Amino acid sequence: MIKVEGLTKRYARTVAVDNISFEVEKGQIVGFLGPNGAGKTTTMRVLTCFLPPTAGKASVAGFDVTEQPLEVKKRIGYLPETPPLYPEMEVSEYLRFAGSLKGIPSADLGGKLNEVIERCAIGDVRNKLIAKLSKGYRQRVGLAQAIMHNPDVLILDEPTSGLDPKQIIEIRELLRSLAGEHTIILSTHILSEVEHSCERVIIINRGKLVAIDSVANLTNRLRGAESVAVVVEAPGGKPNPTDVQQRLEQVPGVSRVVMKDSREGRLGFEIESLQGRHIRADVARSVVNAGWSLNELRPVGLSLEDIFLQLTGAEGGQAESGNGGEKPE
């Protein structure tokens, strides 16, 4: 559905996007991540035909963004970080206007209007001026205009920005309902949002593609070894933390044991294995043979934040925080 080949975009002497290539299949929800200035917004603007590429090619639904921009725009719904709203218009009036610009026949506008108002949960403000809406409602109106013409592809830049937790859950559910029929690229600084909503992630840094895969595969690739969480309890009392840790460290293949928790007579540890070693069976056997109760034994993966920081080399305070102001540097 989306194909990018050797895409490059230069601003004077600055290379904002540097020879990146990727594909997004029909019906997928893909998270698009990177630090500020990484090239995310530039890439999205090329895909939506707002900017021409300096080199390389990109196509949407089989149409080239340079040679057939009108055909591409017909098949894309775009929500930039700041929604393209007219504050002097009422919500329903604006959506009718947006629908007519997108080529929806007049006879179908009323039905489409009611459909997107219901899906985006903005019925209680449909007759209000946009200028009087909260940021959360404005965001939802922006999403409504993006899906008004039932596009093949949705490109969403910070779609949950300014929403409260309940509204974020509603938008997540809406995005999931759109998957399958629509291909979605979702750029967000909320990394948990990607874990909840996206099947795959694309990560770029300094204009270069650094990863494209599922979160699970990236975890396995980066960690390169098994990591498990263990909770141990001693019948009749709390086991000695030093005894438990020393016994776990003696399990073949274990490289590191870190105590994580101690409460209600239970001790929690995280255990890392040597490269290529699987240790869960031996850990369980060691705990049981010592006469302790094994209350929990589960694999532990890297969080998406860990993956992001490892791949981009970003410091905690530099993790992606929105890209509306992204500038080439």
C-alpha positions in Angstrom: 0.0 0.0 0.0 2.9 2.4 0.8 6.3 1.9 -0.8 9.3 4.1 -0.2 12.6 3.5 -2.2 15.8 5.5 -1.5 13.8 8.5 -0.3 16.0 11.6 0.3 15.0 15.1 1.1 17.6 17.9 1.4 17.2 21.5 2.7 20.1 23.5 1.3 23.1 21.7 2.9 21.1 19.7 5.4 19.9 16.2 4.7 16.6 15.8 6.5 15.8 12.3 5.1 18.7 10.2 3.9 18.1 7.4 1.5 15.4 5.5 3.4 13.3 2.6 2.1 10.4 0.7 3.6 7.0 -0.8 2.7 3.7 -0.9 4.6 1.2 -3.6 3.7 -2.5 -3.0 3.3 -4.4 -2.9 6.6 -1.4 -2.6 8.9 -1.0 0.0 11.7 2.6 1.1 11.8 4.2 3.3 14.4 6.6 5.9 13.1 9.2 7.0 15.7 12.3 9.0 16.0 13.8 11.9 18.1 13.0 15.5 17.2 14.6 16.4 13.9 14.9 12.8 12.8 13.0 13.3 9.6 9.5 11.9 10.5 7.5 15.0 9.6 9.5 15.5 6.4 8.8 11.9 5.4 5.1 12.3 6.1 4.9 15.5 4.1 6.5 13.8 1.2 4.0 10.9 1.4 1.1 13.3 1.5 2.5 15.3 -1.4 3.1 18.5 0.6 6.9 18.3 -0.2 8.6 16.8 -3.3 11.5 14.4 -2.6 15.0 15.4 -3.6 15.8 11.9 -4.7 14.2 8.5 -4.6 10.6 7.4 -5.0 7.5 7.0 -2.9 4.1 5.6 -3.9 0.7 5.2 -2.2 -1.8 2.7 -3.4 0.3 2.3 -6.5 0.4 6.0 -7.4 3.7 8.0 -7.4 3.7 11.0 -5.1 5.7 13.1 -7.6 4.0 12.0 -10.9 0.4 11.5 -9.6 -0.1 13.7 -6.5 -3.8 14.2 -7.0 -4.5 10.5 -7.1 -2.4 10.0 -4.0 -4.3 12.8 -2.1 -7.6 11.2 -3.0 -6.5 8.0 -1.2 -4.9 9.7 1.9 -6.4 11.0 5.1 -3.9 13.3 6.9 -4.0 14.6 10.4 -1.1 16.9 11.2 -0.1 17.5 14.8 -2.0 20.8 14.6 -5.4 19.9 13.0 -6.3 22.0 9.9 -9.5 23.6 11.4 -11.3 26.8 10.8 -12.2 28.2 14.2 -15.0 30.5 12.9 -17.0 27.5 11.5 -19.3 25.1 13.4 -18.1 21.4 13.6 -20.8 20.0 11.2 -20.3 23.0 8.8 -16.6 22.4 8.7 -16.9 18.7 8.1 -19.4 19.2 5.3 -16.9 21.7 3.8 -14.0 19.2 4.2 -16.1 16.4 2.7 -16.9 18.5 -0.4 -13.2 19.4 -0.8 -12.5 15.6 -0.7 -14.9 15.0 -3.5 -17.8 13.4 -1.6 -21.0 13.7 -3.7 -23.6 16.1 -2.2 -26.1 13.3 -1.9 -23.7 11.3 0.3 -22.4 14.1 2.5 -25.2 13.9 5.2 -24.7 10.2 5.7 -20.9 10.5 5.8 -21.1 13.4 8.2 -23.3 11.5 10.7 -21.0 8.5 10.4 -17.7 10.2 11.3 -19.4 12.3 14.0 -20.5 9.1 15.7 -17.2 7.3 15.2 -15.2 10.1 16.6 -17.7 10.8 19.5 -18.2 14.5 18.7 -22.0 14.5 18.5 -22.4 16.7 21.6 -20.4 19.5 19.9 -21.5 19.1 16.3 -23.3 22.5 16.3 -20.6 24.4 18.3 -18.0 26.8 16.9 -14.6 25.2 16.6 -13.1 28.2 18.4 -15.0 27.2 21.5 -13.8 23.6 21.6 -11.2 22.1 23.9 -8.0 20.8 22.4 -9.2 17.3 22.8 -12.4 17.9 20.8 -10.4 19.8 18.2 -8.2 16.7 17.8 -11.2 14.5 17.3 -12.7 16.9 14.8 -9.3 16.8 12.9 -9.5 13.0 12.9 -13.1 13.1 11.6 -12.0 15.2 8.6 -9.2 12.8 7.9 -11.5 9.8 7.7 -14.4 11.6 6.0 -13.8 10.3 2.5 -13.0 6.7 3.7 -9.3 6.9 2.5 -7.1 3.8 1.8 -4.3 5.3 3.9 -4.4 7.4 7.1 -1.3 9.3 8.1 -1.7 10.6 11.7 0.8 12.9 13.5 0.2 12.8 17.3 -3.5 11.8 17.0 -4.0 11.6 20.8 -2.3 14.9 21.6 -4.3 16.8 24.3 -6.7 13.9 25.0 -7.6 12.7 28.4 -7.2 9.0 29.3 -10.8 8.0 28.4 -10.5 9.8 25.1 -7.2 8.1 24.3 -8.8 4.7 24.9 -11.6 5.7 22.5 -9.2 6.8 19.8 -7.2 3.6 20.2 -10.4 1.6 19.7 -11.3 3.7 16.7 -7.8 3.1 15.1 -8.2 -0.7 15.7 -11.6 -0.6 14.1 -10.1 1.2 11.0 -7.2 -1.4 10.7 -7.8 -3.9 8.0 -9.8 -1.6 5.8 -7.3 1.2 6.1 -3.5 1.3 6.3 -2.4 3.6 9.1 1.0 5.3 9.8 0.9 6.7 13.3 3.6 9.1 14.6 3.5 9.7 18.3 5.8 10.6 21.2 3.8 8.3 23.6 5.7 5.1 23.2 3.0 3.1 25.0 0.6 4.2 22.4 2.5 2.4 19.7 2.7 -0.8 21.9 -1.1 -0.7 22.3 -2.0 0.2 18.7 0.7 -0.8 16.2 1.7 -4.1 14.7 5.1 -2.8 13.5 7.4 0.1 14.2 9.6 2.2 11.9 12.3 4.0 13.7 14.5 6.7 12.1 17.3 8.7 13.5 19.1 11.7 11.9 17.3 11.0 8.7 18.3 7.4 8.4 16.2 4.3 8.9 17.5 2.3 11.9 14.7 -0.3 12.4 11.5 -1.7 10.9 10.0 -4.7 12.6 7.5 -5.8 15.3 8.2 -4.8 18.9 8.7 -8.5 19.8 11.2 -9.1 17.1 13.2 -5.9 18.0 13.2 -7.0 21.6 14.7 -10.4 20.7 17.2 -8.9 18.3 18.5 -6.2 20.7 18.6 -8.3 23.9 20.1 -11.4 22.2 19.6 -13.4 25.4 16.7 -14.6 27.5 15.6 -12.6 30.5 13.1 -13.9 33.0 11.3 -12.6 36.1 11.0 -14.9 39.1 9.0 -14.6 42.3 10.1 -17.0 45.2 8.4 -17.7 48.5 9.5 -19.9 51.3 6.9 -22.1 53.0 6.3 -20.7 56.5 8.4 -17.5 56.1 10.4 -15.2 53.9 13.5 -16.7 52.2 16.9 -15.1 52.8 17.5 -12.8 49.8 21.2 -13.6 49.7 20.6 -17.3 49.7 18.1 -17.1 46.9 20.3 -14.8 44.8 23.4 -17.0 45.2 21.4 -20.1 44.3 20.0 -18.5 41.1 23.5 -17.3 40.1 24.7 -20.9 40.2 22.1 -22.0 37.6 24.0 -22.9 34.3 23.7 -20.2 31.7 22.8 -17.4 34.1 24.8 -14.2 33.6 23.2 -11.8 36.1 20.6 -11.8 38.9 19.1 -8.6 40.1 16.6 -8.4 43.0 13.6 -6.3 42.0 11.0 -6.7 44.8 10.5 -7.8 48.4 7.1 -7.9 50.0 4.6 -10.1 51.8 7.2 -12.8 52.3 8.0 -13.0 48.6 11.2 -12.1 46.7 11.2 -11.0 43.1 14.3 -11.3 40.8 15.1 -10.6 37.2 17.6 -13.1 35.7 19.5 -12.6 32.5 21.0 -15.5 30.5 24.2 -15.8 28.5 23.8 -15.4 24.7 21.7 -18.1 23.2 21.0 -19.9 26.5 17.4 -20.8 27.6 17.3 -20.9 31.4 13.7 -21.1 32.5 13.6 -24.9 33.1 16.8 -24.9 35.1 15.7 -21.9 37.1 12.4 -23.6 38.0 14.2 -26.8 39.0 16.7 -24.9 41.2 14.0 -23.1 43.1 11.9 -26.2 43.7 14.9 -28.3 44.7 15.7 -25.7 47.3 12.3 -26.2 49.0 11.0 -22.8 48.0 7.7 -22.0 46.3 7.9 -20.8 42.7 5.1 -18.2 42.5 6.0 -16.7 39.1 8.3 -17.4 36.2 7.8 -15.4 33.0 9.9 -14.0 30.2 10.8 -10.3 30.3 11.1 -8.3 27.1 12.6 -4.9 26.5 10.1 -2.1 26.6 9.5 0.0 23.5 11.2 2.9 25.3 14.3 0.7 25.9 14.3 -0.2 22.2 13.9 3.4 21.1 16.8 4.6 23.3 19.1 1.8 22.2 18.5 2.4 18.5 18.6 6.2 18.5 21.2 6.7 21.2 18.8 9.3 22.8 19.0 10.3 26.4 15.9 10.0 28.4 15.0 13.7 28.1 15.5 13.6 24.3 13.0 11.0 23.5 10.5 12.0 20.9 8.2 14.7 22.1 6.2 15.6 19.0 7.4 16.8 15.7 5.2 19.6 14.6 8.2 21.9 15.0 10.7 19.5 13.4 13.4 21.5 11.6 16.4 20.4 9.7 19.5 20.9 11.7 
